[in-house]
Amino acid sequence: MRALICQTFDQPEALSVQTQPDPTPGPGEVVMEVRAAGVNYPDALMVMGQYQIKPPLPFIPGAEAAGVIVAVGENVRHLHVGQRAVAFTGTGAFASHLKADAGAVMPLPDGLDFEVAATLPLAYGTTMHALVDRARLQAGETLLVLGAAGGVGLAAVMIGKALGARVIAATGSDEKLQLALDHGADEGFNYASEDLRERIKALTDGKGPDVIFDPVGDRYAEPAFRSIAWGGRYLVVGFAGGEIPRLPLNLPLLKGASLVGVFWGEFAKRDPAANARNLARLSGWVLEGQVRPLVSERYTLERGPQAMRDLLERRVTGKVVITP
Ligand SMILES: NC(=O)c1ccc[n+]([C@@H]2O[C@H](COP(=O)([O-])OP(=O)(O)OC[C@H]3O[C@@H](n4cnc5c(N)ncnc54)[C@H](OP(=O)(O)O)[C@@H]3O)[C@@H](O)[C@H]2O)c1
């Protein structure tokens, strides 16, 4: 098989494509021929040694993939050779073949293509967990999404609408704002050129959003939290902006508001059945056309490092995939 190999924690450009023996499944495992692998911000952090999980070196990056099962080990009941499937493995997906525990692999419903399916587990799984399980977002509530044209951000715009919320998108450029509006956001603003607190106030009649979805952190988090509604829920999703913000604790007190942590990987490990339910509900929305995941670019394995560079330098909209 061919795979993108990380030999040492370094910039994505230090990765190289190498040929290795094809994997064989052990008991309880399957091997999938990868048709598309989703690229996520944490992949780039992991390659650089800046993620909370540091795999032993060398390793193959890539957390999720969709493809066709080509070999099945003993004791695997729900999968068979030739079946279309999607897998979340944390690493190993930027390769022509992926060996996975069968428990981490789900059959793909007809009508869901490989590229879209490959982008669902992490970004959309995180967003479902954040909005449904953690924030308990209700129909009619107002949701503010920061970084609203990015991977988890655009997912939050669409899932927020599917849950019946009014969605305000906030992005770092006018082009990204237009993209979020095209995917269903009701209103929005550009936080690079407009005053975040003023715009939130104007768009919510001074009340503030009930739920804030924040994958950006850095300098936007504190002013956003200061704008939240009474009883609001602030979802701490990530820090793509760079700095992990510090928040004065009088702010949640003054708003009767909650600061809510989101850690999808740990949730999926601790409660796989709840995660599977979230993904099944989401797949239903995708098949009905209510949620339309955006795959904005495809990269070969050789251009995989460029995919990570584009994420790190803020050039990506929606999701991108590697198609080995
Ligand atoms: N908690 C969890 O379980 C979980 C799961 C998945 C991902 N995450 C985290 O969520 C964050 C977003 O992940 P993603 O895959 O959606 O990434 P992404 O597609 O790159 O989106 C991140 C967004 O952050 C904004 N941003 C602001 N400053 C930035 C900067 N200096 N560099 C890069 N982006 C910047 C960008 O929007 P603008 O240009 O519009 O500002 C960008 O669209 C990451 O921190 C990731 O680690 C957390």
The ligand as an SDF file (V2000), in Angstrom:
LIG
                    3D

 48 52  0  0  0  0  0  0  0  0999 V2000
  -13.3380   19.7320   20.6950 N   0  0  0  0  0  0  0  0  0  0  0  0
  -13.3520   18.7930   19.7870 C   0  0  0  0  0  0  0  0  0  0  0  0
  -13.7530   17.6510   20.0290 O   0  0  0  0  0  0  0  0  0  0  0  0
  -12.8520   19.1520   18.4120 C   0  0  0  0  0  0  0  0  0  0  0  0
  -13.1400   18.3300   17.3050 C   0  0  0  0  0  0  0  0  0  0  0  0
  -12.7360   18.7650   16.0330 C   0  0  0  0  0  0  0  0  0  0  0  0
  -12.0200   19.9590   15.8930 C   0  0  0  0  0  0  0  0  0  0  0  0
  -11.7130   20.6880   16.9990 N   0  0  0  0  0  0  0  0  0  0  0  0
  -10.9720   21.9630   16.9150 C   0  0  0  0  0  0  0  0  0  0  0  0
  -11.7750   22.9090   16.2520 O   0  0  0  0  0  0  0  0  0  0  0  0
  -10.9520   23.8480   15.5820 C   0  0  0  0  0  0  0  0  0  0  0  0
  -11.4040   23.9800   14.1550 C   0  0  0  0  0  0  0  0  0  0  0  0
  -11.1640   22.7470   13.4590 O   0  0  0  0  0  0  0  0  0  0  0  0
  -11.5610   22.6200   11.9150 P   0  0  0  0  0  0  0  0  0  0  0  0
  -11.1060   21.2650   11.4620 O   0  0  0  0  0  0  0  0  0  0  0  0
  -12.9510   23.0430   11.7080 O   0  0  0  0  0  0  0  0  0  0  0  0
  -10.5710   23.7130   11.2870 O   0  0  0  0  0  0  0  0  0  0  0  0
  -10.8090   24.7470   10.0740 P   0  0  0  0  0  0  0  0  0  0  0  0
  -11.6440   24.1350    9.0200 O   0  0  0  0  0  0  0  0  0  0  0  0
   -9.4370   25.2110    9.7100 O   0  0  0  0  0  0  0  0  0  0  0  0
  -11.6360   25.9480   10.7280 O   0  0  0  0  0  0  0  0  0  0  0  0
  -11.0600   26.8090   11.6690 C   0  0  0  0  0  0  0  0  0  0  0  0
  -11.5430   28.2190   11.4480 C   0  0  0  0  0  0  0  0  0  0  0  0
  -10.8990   29.0370   12.4300 O   0  0  0  0  0  0  0  0  0  0  0  0
  -10.7330   30.3450   11.9120 C   0  0  0  0  0  0  0  0  0  0  0  0
   -9.4260   30.9020   12.2710 N   0  0  0  0  0  0  0  0  0  0  0  0
   -9.2200   32.0720   12.9060 C   0  0  0  0  0  0  0  0  0  0  0  0
   -7.9260   32.3100   13.0750 N   0  0  0  0  0  0  0  0  0  0  0  0
   -7.2650   31.2850   12.5130 C   0  0  0  0  0  0  0  0  0  0  0  0
   -5.8840   30.9760   12.3650 C   0  0  0  0  0  0  0  0  0  0  0  0
   -4.9300   31.7770   12.8460 N   0  0  0  0  0  0  0  0  0  0  0  0
   -5.5390   29.8320   11.7420 N   0  0  0  0  0  0  0  0  0  0  0  0
   -6.4870   28.9830   11.2810 C   0  0  0  0  0  0  0  0  0  0  0  0
   -7.8280   29.2280   11.3920 N   0  0  0  0  0  0  0  0  0  0  0  0
   -8.2160   30.3730   12.0090 C   0  0  0  0  0  0  0  0  0  0  0  0
  -10.8850   30.2460   10.3910 C   0  0  0  0  0  0  0  0  0  0  0  0
  -12.0510   31.0050   10.0610 O   0  0  0  0  0  0  0  0  0  0  0  0
  -11.9600   32.5750    9.6920 P   0  0  0  0  0  0  0  0  0  0  0  0
  -10.8710   32.6980    8.6620 O   0  0  0  0  0  0  0  0  0  0  0  0
  -13.3170   32.8270    9.1790 O   0  0  0  0  0  0  0  0  0  0  0  0
  -11.6260   33.2840   10.9800 O   0  0  0  0  0  0  0  0  0  0  0  0
  -11.1510   28.7730   10.0910 C   0  0  0  0  0  0  0  0  0  0  0  0
  -12.1800   28.6060    9.1470 O   0  0  0  0  0  0  0  0  0  0  0  0
   -9.5130   23.3530   15.7440 C   0  0  0  0  0  0  0  0  0  0  0  0
   -8.9070   24.0480   16.8160 O   0  0  0  0  0  0  0  0  0  0  0  0
   -9.6930   21.8880   16.0920 C   0  0  0  0  0  0  0  0  0  0  0  0
   -8.5980   21.3820   16.8330 O   0  0  0  0  0  0  0  0  0  0  0  0
  -12.1310   20.3140   18.2490 C   0  0  0  0  0  0  0  0  0  0  0  0
  1  2  1  0
  2  3  2  0
  2  4  1  0
  4  5  1  0
  4 48  2  0
  5  6  2  0
  6  7  1  0
  7  8  2  0
  8  9  1  0
  8 48  1  0
  9 10  1  0
  9 46  1  0
 10 11  1  0
 11 12  1  0
 11 44  1  0
 12 13  1  0
 13 14  1  0
 14 15  2  0
 14 16  1  0
 14 17  1  0
 17 18  1  0
 18 19  2  0
 18 20  1  0
 18 21  1  0
 21 22  1  0
 22 23  1  0
 23 24  1  0
 23 42  1  0
 24 25  1  0
 25 26  1  0
 25 36  1  0
 26 27  1  0
 26 35  1  0
 27 28  2  0
 28 29  1  0
 29 30  1  0
 29 35  2  0
 30 31  1  0
 30 32  2  0
 32 33  1  0
 33 34  2  0
 34 35  1  0
 36 37  1  0
 36 42  1  0
 37 38  1  0
 38 39  2  0
 38 40  1  0
 38 41  1  0
 42 43  1  0
 44 45  1  0
 44 46  1  0
 46 47  1  0
M  CHG  2   8   1  16  -1
M  END
$$$$
